[in-house]
């Protein structure tokens, strides 16, 4: 009977010891869990901060991308505009060069015409031509010299009434071929409205004493005209500098 209380006391002591061990173990586990929870919370906070920073960087990159795209489109538009301006400038330059070459040819032809008229004037004086004819030659020479001066200066001057056509009313109109078109289809003559040129007039083109073609004026400007070559009259190769006479 005396052993039973001792056994109970032993079991009680063992239970108390086990409870103490469990209590300490639970306490340690709780502290460990609290430390782990704190670490996980800190990592979560850091991850949330990193995510926010990444989102911010992503937004910045998207904004930079949009800005770069807009700048690229603007650059493309500027490049296209510059290319178009370059094409237009090239066209204008080619046109200007062509007009300048035509103007130079016209000036040379006018100089030749003035020289020829001076020779005719001398012949008229030596042949005792009428004062009216001599005066007409002088007026025509003065008018052509004025046109020549303006052609060399790159300007077009108004024509004095009757000055340039006075001589040509009494003799065939004389002109010089400035340019021959592709395949000899047309010629440009230094015979314009200032000297009485009209659409539909015919001129005979000569090389020396040989007539090589008949041309028909199709377009008239102030100081030059364009004449179509009549194919059935062509008897040679037209060249710049050929002379032409108005057919009456």
C-alpha positions in Angstrom: 0.0 0.0 0.0 2.9 2.3 0.6 4.3 1.8 -2.9 1.3 3.1 -4.7 1.7 6.7 -3.5 5.3 6.5 -4.4 4.5 5.4 -7.9 2.0 8.2 -8.3 4.5 10.7 -7.1 7.0 9.4 -9.6 4.5 9.6 -12.4 3.6 13.1 -11.3 7.2 14.1 -11.3 7.7 12.6 -14.7 4.6 14.4 -16.0 5.9 17.7 -14.6 9.2 17.1 -16.2 7.7 16.3 -19.6 5.4 19.3 -19.3 8.4 21.5 -18.6 10.3 20.0 -21.5 7.3 20.5 -23.8 6.8 24.1 -22.5 10.4 25.0 -23.3 10.2 23.3 -26.7 7.0 25.1 -27.6 8.6 28.4 -26.4 11.6 27.8 -28.5 9.5 26.8 -31.5 7.3 29.9 -31.1 10.4 32.1 -31.0 11.8 30.3 -34.0 8.5 30.7 -35.9 8.4 34.4 -34.9 11.9 34.9 -36.3 11.0 33.0 -39.5 7.8 35.1 -39.8 9.8 38.3 -39.3 12.3 37.2 -42.0 9.5 36.2 -44.3 7.8 39.6 -43.7 11.0 41.4 -44.4 11.6 39.4 -47.6 8.0 40.1 -48.6 8.4 43.8 -48.0 11.7 43.8 -50.0 10.0 41.9 -52.8 7.1 44.3 -52.8 9.6 47.2 -52.9 11.5 45.6 -55.8 8.3 44.9 -57.6 7.3 48.6 -57.2 10.7 49.7 -58.4 10.5 47.3 -61.4 7.0 48.6 -62.3 8.3 52.1 -62.1 11.3 51.2 -64.3 8.9 49.5 -66.7 6.7 52.6 -66.9 9.8 54.7 -67.6 11.0 52.3 -70.3 7.5 52.4 -71.9 7.5 56.2 -71.8 11.1 56.3 -73.3 10.0 53.8 -76.0 6.9 56.0 -76.9 9.1 59.1 -77.0 11.7 57.3 -79.2 9.0 56.0 -81.5 7.6 59.6 -81.8 11.1 60.9 -82.5 11.7 58.2 -85.1 8.4 59.1 -86.9 9.3 62.8 -86.8 12.8 62.0 -88.2 11.3 59.8 -90.9 8.9 62.7 -91.9 11.7 65.2 -91.9 13.8 62.8 -94.0 10.9 62.3 -96.5 10.3 66.0 -96.7 14.1 66.6 -97.2 14.2 64.0 -100.0 11.2 65.6 -101.7 12.8 69.1 -101.5 16.0 67.6 -102.9 14.1 66.1 -105.9 12.3 69.5 -106.4 15.6 71.3 -106.2 17.3 68.9 -108.7 14.4 69.5 -111.1 14.6 73.2 -110.7 18.3 73.2 -111.1 18.1 71.1 -114.3 15.3 73.4 -115.6 17.4 76.5 -114.8 20.5 75.0 -116.5 18.4 74.3 -119.6 17.0 77.8 -119.6 20.4 79.3 -119.1 21.9 77.3 -122.0 19.0 78.3 -124.2 19.5 81.9 -123.1 23.2 81.8 -123.9 22.5 80.3 -127.3 19.9 83.0 -127.9 22.5 85.7 -126.9 25.1 84.2 -129.4 22.5 84.0 -132.1 21.4 87.6 -131.5 25.1 88.7 -131.7 25.4 86.9 -135.0 22.2 88.6 -136.2 23.4 92.0 -135.2 26.7 91.4 -137.1 24.8 90.2 -140.2 22.4 93.2 -140.1 25.4 95.6 -139.8 26.8 94.0 -142.9 23.4 94.4 -144.7 23.3 98.0 -143.5 26.7 98.6 -145.1 25.4 97.0 -148.3 22.3 99.1 -148.2 24.3 102.3 -147.8 26.7 101.3 -150.7 23.7 100.5 -152.9 22.1 103.9 -152.3 19.1 102.4 -150.5 16.3 104.7 -149.4 16.7 106.6 -146.1 13.7 104.8 -144.8 15.3 101.4 -145.4 18.6 102.6 -143.8 16.6 103.9 -140.8 14.8 100.6 -140.5 18.1 98.7 -140.4 19.4 101.0 -137.7 16.2 100.6 -135.6 16.4 96.9 -136.0 20.1 96.8 -135.0 19.4 99.0 -132.0 16.5 96.7 -130.9 18.5 93.5 -131.3 21.4 95.1 -129.4 19.0 95.9 -126.6 17.6 92.4 -126.6 21.2 91.1 -126.6 22.1 93.2 -123.6 19.0 92.0 -121.7 19.7 88.4 -122.7 23.2 88.6 -121.3 21.9 90.2 -118.1 19.2 87.5 -117.7 16.3 89.9 -118.1 13.5 90.3 -120.7 12.9 93.8 -121.8 9.7 95.0 -123.6 10.0 95.4 -127.3 9.7 98.9 -128.8 6.8 98.8 -131.3 8.0 98.3 -134.8 11.6 98.5 -134.0 12.5 94.8 -134.5 10.2 94.1 -137.4 10.8 97.2 -139.5 13.5 95.5 -141.6 11.9 92.1 -141.7 8.7 93.6 -143.2 10.7 94.4 -146.4 12.8 91.2 -146.5 12.5 87.5 -145.5 12.7 86.9 -141.7 16.1 85.5 -140.8 16.8 83.2 -137.8 19.3 80.8 -136.4 18.8 77.3 -135.1 19.5 77.3 -131.4 18.7 73.7 -130.6 17.8 70.6 -132.5 15.2 68.3 -130.8 15.6 64.5 -130.4 15.8 62.7 -133.8 15.5 66.1 -135.5 11.8 66.3 -134.9 11.8 70.0 -134.1 14.2 73.0 -133.8 14.3 76.0 -131.5 14.9 79.3 -133.4 15.9 82.7 -132.2 12.8 84.1 -134.0 10.2 85.1 -131.5 7.1 87.3 -131.3 9.4 90.3 -130.7 10.5 89.9 -134.4 7.0 89.1 -135.8 7.1 85.3 -135.4 3.6 83.7 -135.5 2.3 80.1 -135.2 1.9 78.5 -138.6 4.7 80.3 -140.3 7.2 78.3 -142.4 10.9 78.7 -142.6 13.5 77.0 -144.7 16.6 75.8 -142.9 19.8 76.0 -144.8 23.4 74.9 -144.4 25.5 77.2 -146.5 23.6 77.4 -149.8 21.8 74.1 -149.4 18.2 74.0 -148.0 18.0 70.9 -145.7 14.5 71.2 -144.3 11.3 73.2 -144.0 10.0 73.8 -140.5 6.6 75.0 -139.3 6.3 77.2 -136.2 4.2 75.5 -133.5 5.0 77.6 -130.4 6.1 81.3 -130.2 7.7 83.1 -127.2 9.1 86.6 -126.9 12.6 85.8 -128.2 12.4 82.3 -129.6 10.0 79.9 -131.2 9.7 76.1 -131.6 9.2 74.8 -135.1 8.3 71.3 -136.2 10.4 69.7 -139.0 8.4 68.6 -142.0 9.6 65.1 -142.5 9.1 65.0 -146.3 11.4 68.1 -146.7 14.3 66.8 -144.7 17.4 66.5 -146.9 20.2 66.3 -144.3 21.1 66.3 -140.6 20.0 69.5 -138.8 22.6 71.2 -136.7 22.8 74.0 -134.2 23.8 77.2 -135.9 21.9 76.4 -139.2 20.3 79.5 -140.7 16.6 79.8 -141.4 14.6 82.1 -143.7 10.9 82.9 -143.5 9.0 81.5 -146.5 6.7 84.3 -147.9 
